[in-house]
Amino acid sequence: MAKQLTRLPNDKIIFGICSGIAKYLEWDKTIVRIIMVLFLVFTGFFPITLLYIIAYFIMPVDPYSNTSNPDIIK
């Protein structure tokens, strides 16, 4: 089965983008989140925020995720 980049709504802080990237790359999700924050600080707020929002709409939800409404922020 081929790897697919998906969002993980059950393992999220905002939308599950970083945890999905971490699963795809087989990295720790904390490392991916730290890298995302560093990019946010050093490149400015707008570019990373825009990419994050675009990723939210492009990345499909993990089909093995069992949640009724994955887009509600807990």
Beta strands, then each sheet from edge to edge (+ up, - down):
end
